[in-house]
């Protein structure tokens, strides 16, 4: 996990519109029966249009994933249109045609607005229930409306963040400053509506912006609350920057950051058909960071978003970090941490605040590499509960009643370590997912 140094601070009141050269908004297009925000648009005004993306590794890929993978081969994007209320996955050739039609409509509306845009410059993202086609009459009408809405100014990133929420409860966003700076007066509102428009089971919009001391910025919004596992974590995420960098540099930075953050968030072991993380660069700052500077800045943004996603996971009552140390390699440590994080008995014990270290040890025994159980030690929130494969004094009395739990397992086999973020398995999680489609 990434530490925030004393010279930095995070502002979750800003999102994708924090960098120069970006507009965003979110509207209620009628895709969701509830009338909530459900369509978001992020637009790059340039002068540069470099872009990169990473996508789900699920072999069953949604139509918008297939489309966006295809258009990103150019390394260039002008806009991203995102909807919640329907995944457009497993919808056959018609679903892909719907995605293409959406991109064409966005391009046409932007061109009518005075910005010549082709469909190949538009990425499409969808989230929601798998298996149903989208109500295209509402989607296409919404595209026209959202472009007009976006043309009104630069304060819509909040709407965009809300538009992609599904089971999220809040939009996810924040701003991180590498130097102490004054709060921005007026202008940007942080993109809350855009973040809200992509929510599904999310309860809050998630967004974040990083203001670098060298006067370039990264902004972001994300959605995700359940069906989170590696290959990102069932999420949609749009990152923006006004740094002047090319597509190859963006791609390296994005893969560096996501492999250390989103790919290490594992809520329920389920991998989505729609996972998408996009990074767009406007070049408006005219500043070119080094690859290392971009890597580390993007890592901080993604790490903060990851924490927001974990905190808003479906049915969450415990925020859990599983760290495995003493492993032969980092890959082994990561594998072991993931095995523990996915174990239902471990998750239910932690839901009940039960320091049942035996379940952790039993889960570790299922890792796909040799271990020696008599070398293993376990601690909960820093309190030893198992030493060299046997119970420690007072192990059953460790207090796990708080919302944050750190589980540390030392395999005693090497020097490598890795961590996974996860949550408990609660009654609310079961109830929410048993009724999702109804």
ZIDA-V101715 format. One record per residue. N is the residue number from 1. RES is the residue in one small letter. SS is DSSP state (h for helix, s for strand, l for the rest). PSI is psi in whole degrees, 0 to 359 (none if undefined). Layout:
# ZIDA-V101715
N|RES|SS|PSI ; N|RES|SS|PSI
This chain:
# ZIDA-V101715
1|x|l|155 ; 2|x|l|131 ; 3|x|l|147 ; 4|x|l|122 ; 5|x|l|170 ; 6|x|l|337 ; 7|x|l|359 ; 8|x|l|159 ; 9|x|s|153 ; 10|x|s|136 ; 11|x|s|109 ; 12|x|l|16 ; 13|x|l|2 ; 14|x|l|153 ; 15|x|l|230 ; 16|x|l|342 ; 17|x|l|4 ; 18|x|l|317 ; 19|x|l|152 ; 20|x|l|143 ; 21|x|l|11 ; 22|x|s|141 ; 23|x|s|154 ; 24|x|s|155 ; 25|x|s|173 ; 26|x|s|144 ; 27|x|s|168 ; 28|x|l|106 ; 29|x|l|355 ; 30|x|l|9 ; 31|x|l|319 ; 32|x|l|134 ; 33|x|l|336 ; 34|x|l|343 ; 35|x|l|8 ; 36|x|l|165 ; 37|x|l|135 ; 38|x|l|4 ; 39|x|s|127 ; 40|x|s|149 ; 41|x|s|132 ; 42|x|s|127 ; 43|x|s|132 ; 44|x|s|115 ; 45|x|l|354 ; 46|x|l|194 ; 47|x|l|347 ; 48|x|l|161 ; 49|x|l|31 ; 50|x|s|147 ; 51|x|s|157 ; 52|x|s|162 ; 53|x|s|154 ; 54|x|s|149 ; 55|x|s|170 ; 56|x|l|147 ; 57|x|l|1 ; 58|x|l|133 ; 59|x|l|342 ; 60|x|l|99 ; 61|x|l|138 ; 62|x|l|157 ; 63|x|h|315 ; 64|x|h|331 ; 65|x|h|313 ; 66|x|h|318 ; 67|x|h|311 ; 68|x|h|324 ; 69|x|h|321 ; 70|x|h|312 ; 71|x|h|334 ; 72|x|h|352 ; 73|x|h|338 ; 74|x|h|345 ; 75|x|l|26 ; 76|x|s|133 ; 77|x|l|141 ; 78|x|l|331 ; 79|x|s|156 ; 80|x|s|125 ; 81|x|s|131 ; 82|x|s|138 ; 83|x|s|149 ; 84|x|s|169 ; 85|x|l|1 ; 86|x|s|130 ; 87|x|l|341 ; 88|x|l|46 ; 89|x|l|144 ; 90|x|l|45 ; 91|x|l|12 ; 92|x|h|190 ; 93|x|h|328 ; 94|x|h|324 ; 95|x|h|320 ; 96|x|h|321 ; 97|x|h|323 ; 98|x|h|319 ; 99|x|h|315 ; 100|x|h|316 ; 101|x|h|323 ; 102|x|h|314 ; 103|x|h|319 ; 104|x|h|318 ; 105|x|h|319 ; 106|x|h|314 ; 107|x|h|317 ; 108|x|h|317 ; 109|x|h|320 ; 110|x|h|322 ; 111|x|h|319 ; 112|x|h|328 ; 113|x|h|344 ; 114|x|l|6 ; 115|x|l|103 ; 116|x|l|117 ; 117|x|l|138 ; 118|x|l|157 ; 119|x|h|330 ; 120|x|h|351 ; 121|x|h|11 ; 122|x|s|119 ; 123|x|s|149 ; 124|x|s|134 ; 125|x|s|140 ; 126|x|s|151 ; 127|x|s|145 ; 128|x|l|208 ; 129|x|l|134 ; 130|x|l|141 ; 131|x|l|349 ; 132|x|l|142 ; 133|x|l|154 ; 134|x|l|152 ; 135|x|l|89 ; 136|x|h|333 ; 137|x|h|320 ; 138|x|h|322 ; 139|x|h|311 ; 140|x|h|322 ; 141|x|h|322 ; 142|x|h|326 ; 143|x|h|313 ; 144|x|h|315 ; 145|x|h|319 ; 146|x|h|328 ; 147|x|h|319 ; 148|x|h|319 ; 149|x|h|316 ; 150|x|h|327 ; 151|x|l|347 ; 152|x|l|345 ; 153|x|l|189 ; 154|x|l|21 ; 155|x|l|14 ; 156|x|l|4 ; 157|x|h|329 ; 158|x|h|318 ; 159|x|h|319 ; 160|x|h|318 ; 161|x|h|323 ; 162|x|h|332 ; 163|x|s|339 ; 164|x|s|7 ; 165|x|s|137 ; 166|x|s|273 ; 167|x|s|2 ; 168|x|s|150 ; 169|x|s|340 ; 170|x|s|152 ; 171|x|s|145 ; 172|x|s|114 ; 173|x|s|158 ; 174|x|s|163 ; 175|x|s|137 ; 176|x|s|125 ; 177|x|s|130 ; 178|x|l|347 ; 179|x|l|159 ; 180|x|l|119 ; 181|x|l|162 ; 182|x|l|151 ; 183|x|l|139 ; 184|x|l|126 ; 185|x|l|126 ; 186|x|l|191 ; 187|x|l|245 ; 188|x|l|136 ; 189|x|l|1 ; 190|x|l|0 ; 191|x|l|31 ; 192|x|h|320 ; 193|x|h|322 ; 194|x|h|317 ; 195|x|h|324 ; 196|x|h|329 ; 197|x|s|342 ; 198|x|s|7 ; 199|x|s|142 ; 200|x|s|270 ; 201|x|s|3 ; 202|x|s|149 ; 203|x|s|343 ; 204|x|s|147 ; 205|x|s|148 ; 206|x|s|123 ; 207|x|s|162 ; 208|x|s|148 ; 209|x|s|143 ; 210|x|s|123 ; 211|x|s|110 ; 212|x|l|148 ; 213|x|l|339 ; 214|x|l|16 ; 215|x|l|35 ; 216|x|l|160 ; 217|x|s|149 ; 218|x|s|135 ; 219|x|s|160 ; 220|x|s|155 ; 221|x|s|154 ; 222|x|s|159 ; 223|x|s|151 ; 224|x|l|132 ; 225|x|l|329 ; 226|x|l|181 ; 227|x|l|46 ; 228|x|l|125 ; 229|x|l|174 ; 230|x|l|164 ; 231|x|l|49 ; 232|x|l|286 ; 233|x|l|55 ; 234|x|l|68 ; 235|x|l|157 ; 236|x|s|136 ; 237|x|s|130 ; 238|x|s|124 ; 239|x|s|140 ; 240|x|s|150 ; 241|x|s|148 ; 242|x|l|10 ; 243|x|l|149 ; 244|x|l|90 ; 245|x|l|155 ; 246|x|l|174 ; 247|x|h|322 ; 248|x|h|320 ; 249|x|h|317 ; 250|x|h|316 ; 251|x|h|316 ; 252|x|h|317 ; 253|x|h|319 ; 254|x|h|317 ; 255|x|h|324 ; 256|x|h|313 ; 257|x|h|314 ; 258|x|h|327 ; 259|x|h|337 ; 260|x|h|356 ; 261|x|l|279 ; 262|x|h|324 ; 263|x|h|354 ; 264|x|h|22 ; 265|x|s|117 ; 266|x|l|94 ; 267|x|l|310 ; 268|x|l|9 ; 269|x|l|1 ; 270|x|l|134 ; 271|x|l|126 ; 272|x|l|161 ; 273|x|l|351 ; 274|x|l|2 ; 275|x|l|128 ; 276|x|s|131 ; 277|x|s|123 ; 278|x|s|143 ; 279|x|s|121 ; 280|x|s|140 ; 281|x|s|127 ; 282|x|l|337 ; 283|x|l|8 ; 284|x|l|337 ; 285|x|l|341 ; 286|x|l|22 ; 287|x|l|133 ; 288|x|l|105 ; 289|x|l|162 ; 290|x|l|164 ; 291|x|h|318 ; 292|x|h|318 ; 293|x|h|316 ; 294|x|h|317 ; 295|x|h|309 ; 296|x|h|322 ; 297|x|h|316 ; 298|x|h|323 ; 299|x|h|318 ; 300|x|h|318 ; 301|x|h|311 ; 302|x|h|325 ; 303|x|h|319 ; 304|x|h|318 ; 305|x|h|321 ; 306|x|h|318 ; 307|x|h|322 ; 308|x|h|319 ; 309|x|h|317 ; 310|x|h|317 ; 311|x|h|338 ; 312|x|l|17 ; 313|x|l|153 ; 314|x|l|126 ; 315|x|l|14 ; 316|x|l|133 ; 317|x|l|344 ; 318|x|l|130 ; 319|x|s|116 ; 320|x|s|134 ; 321|x|s|122 ; 322|x|s|117 ; 323|x|s|127 ; 324|x|s|123 ; 325|x|s|175 ; 326|x|s|29 ; 327|x|s|158 ; 328|x|l|327 ; 329|x|l|164 ; 330|x|h|322 ; 331|x|h|318 ; 332|x|h|318 ; 333|x|h|318 ; 334|x|h|318 ; 335|x|h|314 ; 336|x|h|318 ; 337|x|h|322 ; 338|x|h|321 ; 339|x|h|316 ; 340|x|h|316 ; 341|x|h|331 ; 342|x|h|355 ; 343|x|l|119 ; 344|x|h|323 ; 345|x|h|324 ; 346|x|h|314 ; 347|x|h|321 ; 348|x|h|325 ; 349|x|h|317 ; 350|x|h|327 ; 351|x|h|320 ; 352|x|l|9 ; 353|x|l|31 ; 354|x|l|116 ; 355|x|l|57 ; 356|x|l|81 ; 357|x|h|338 ; 358|x|h|326 ; 359|x|h|325 ; 360|x|h|315 ; 361|x|h|320 ; 362|x|h|321 ; 363|x|h|317 ; 364|x|h|327 ; 365|x|l|349 ; 366|x|l|6 ; 367|x|l|150 ; 368|x|l|33 ; 369|x|l|157 ; 370|x|l|138 ; 371|x|l|167 ; 372|x|l|106 ; 373|x|h|334 ; 374|x|h|354 ; 375|x|h|351 ; 376|x|l|135 ; 377|x|s|146 ; 378|x|s|141 ; 379|x|s|149 ; 380|x|s|121 ; 381|x|l|39 ; 382|x|l|353 ; 383|x|s|122 ; 384|x|s|131 ; 385|x|s|343 ; 386|x|s|128 ; 387|x|s|123 ; 388|x|l|45 ; 389|x|l|7 ; 390|x|s|157 ; 391|x|s|143 ; 392|x|l|154 ; 393|x|l|133 ; 394|x|l|11 ; 395|x|h|322 ; 396|x|h|353 ; 397|x|h|2 ; 398|x|l|133 ; 399|x|l|116 ; 400|x|l|28 ; 401|x|l|344 ; 402|x|l|170 ; 403|x|l|339 ; 404|x|s|129 ; 405|x|s|129 ; 406|x|s|120 ; 407|x|s|122 ; 408|x|s|128 ; 409|x|s|124 ; 410|x|s|117 ; 411|x|l|342 ; 412|x|l|28 ; 413|x|l|346 ; 414|x|l|204 ; 415|x|l|353 ; 416|x|s|151 ; 417|x|s|156 ; 418|x|s|156 ; 419|x|s|150 ; 420|x|s|136 ; 421|x|s|138 ; 422|x|s|189 ; 423|x|s|176 ; 424|x|l|173 ; 425|x|l|105 ; 426|x|l|170 ; 427|x|h|319 ; 428|x|h|323 ; 429|x|h|314 ; 430|x|h|314 ; 431|x|h|316 ; 432|x|h|317 ; 433|x|h|339 ; 434|x|h|343 ; 435|x|l|14 ; 436|x|l|314 ; 437|x|l|349 ; 438|x|l|none
